[in-house]
Amino acid sequence: MISLAFILYFITNDIIMEKKKELLQALPKVDEAIASITRELHEKVPAMLLKKIVRQAIDEERQKILHDAESYSPLDTEKWFQRFREKASEGMQHNLRRVINGTGVVIHTNLGRSLLSSEAALQLLQCGRSYTNLEFDLQSGKRGSRYALVEELICDLTGAEAALVVNNNAAAVLLVIETLAKDREAIVSRGELVEIGGSFRIPDVMAKSGATLVEVGATNRTHIYDYERALTEATALLLKVHTSNFRMIGFTKEVSTEELVRLAREHDVTVMEDLGSGCLLDLSDYGLPRERTVQEVVDTGVDIVTFSGDKLLGGPQAGIIVGRKRAIDRIKKNPLNRALRIDKLTLASLESVLRCYFDPPAAREKIPTLRMLTEDRSLIKKRAQKVLSRLKKKKVGNCSFTLLPTISQTGGGAIPEYGLESWALALQPANISVNGFERDMRNTILPLVGRIEKEHFLIDFRTVQDDDVDDLTELLSAYFSR
Ligand SMILES: *Cc1c(COP(=O)(O)O)cnc(C)c1O
């Protein structure tokens, strides 16, 4: 016997199906909706974009009906227009946009790593808007090399014989290994087979380059005799890799670049060091932990050093290769180099940043990454207080604001274990959860990215720029007075 419940199920199901059909039929047609949209919106939004957002808006409603017709309430004309307007305004925003970094992570890879100095940004703008001598030698009137524009500068600053710049440091490492060790062997310590993030792993890069990785030593300890024993006729390269984003402590031993250079000279092989976050200034002068500078590494006599343009250097994304002329000349001739080359915008801003380093104290002031890393915490506190006092003056409610000492980080795989003392504004919204607030802050036209700690939303002012102060105040006061 068919049960009553079974019959009821079919009847209700039928009713829902019927309602679903009606609701779907009542949805506006794309062309009709576009025709009915106000002239103002037509004037502001390109037709192609308008069509896309109208289609999207209707489709979203369709999905809602299909998903749950019973509790669906149809939009009236005014609601539809409001939806179109919102979507149009979102659609007109650039996808890549300015963000306020309240995380306190200075070299934040997800937020674009280093900020350009005003000078570098201006140079980028000027070169972007004009023709340039990118590959034109103004003296001879003949074809020039884009690399020549920064090579001498880099050599002057690092003491290297030659230099080359490519797309990023990952590209630099790949290009160097491919040139110097393809179809041969490269020896690396087991303690240095790092993963940098974004799927950059030394063993994988090695495989891609066509070189055979020869691992030596133990995870925590590698000795010079480990390298020595692994040397064969097929050895082309000794590779040293900066462990960047992690530290080994305890019973550890690594072989210095100097020792590797000595060994390599005896056996006529090449030595390369991937420094990762190469720095041209000794940051210990500013109270940070000591990291070997690029100049010091070059001084060891190593054949090749590679480092990023947008980590501690504080420039645009780039991979800088410096070292001995003989090795660099071979790398320059590699056809892969052409595929990894940098563009004029990068060159324009990179040159500008590099020039700052001729005057180290000025570089520290002008290059935002260095300024943020070395900024005195009293200045950071002042910036936070400025926002706090303005919020108080505006009587912004619905949230508690507290000034707290906090710890910021370098990021970018540089000085990973070292915390920088800083100040944060800790927010506790009254009418929304801290997670909800965090999400809302990410989804504004000028997004604010912070971090959540102990049920508070923290804005670390080390990475908040002076230029952000007005906008940040405005953003928070507007949000809490809704
Ligand atoms: C960051 C890093 C890289 C990758 O550099 P990108 O500029 O991000 O391509 C390679 N090696 C080391 C040791 C690094 O720290």
PDBQT file of the ligand as one rigid body, heavy atoms in Angstrom, charges set to zero:
ROOT
HETATM    1  C1  LIG A 501      62.129  34.298  -1.901  1.00  0.00    +0.000 C 
HETATM    2  C2  LIG A 501      63.158  33.347  -2.299  1.00  0.00    +0.000 A 
HETATM    3  C3  LIG A 501      63.212  32.856  -3.612  1.00  0.00    +0.000 A 
HETATM    4  C4  LIG A 501      62.200  33.256  -4.637  1.00  0.00    +0.000 C 
HETATM    5  O1  LIG A 501      62.318  34.604  -4.959  1.00  0.00    +0.000 OA
HETATM    6  P1  LIG A 501      61.151  35.354  -5.759  1.00  0.00    +0.000 P 
HETATM    7  O2  LIG A 501      61.673  36.715  -5.959  1.00  0.00    +0.000 OA
HETATM    8  O3  LIG A 501      59.948  35.265  -4.899  1.00  0.00    +0.000 OA
HETATM    9  O4  LIG A 501      60.951  34.618  -7.042  1.00  0.00    +0.000 OA
HETATM   10  C5  LIG A 501      64.205  31.966  -3.929  1.00  0.00    +0.000 A 
HETATM   11  N1  LIG A 501      65.109  31.575  -3.019  1.00  0.00    +0.000 NA
HETATM   12  C6  LIG A 501      65.092  32.022  -1.748  1.00  0.00    +0.000 A 
HETATM   13  C7  LIG A 501      66.124  31.518  -0.786  1.00  0.00    +0.000 C 
HETATM   14  C8  LIG A 501      64.108  32.918  -1.347  1.00  0.00    +0.000 A 
HETATM   15  O5  LIG A 501      64.083  33.367  -0.085  1.00  0.00    +0.000 OA
ENDROOT
TORSDOF 0
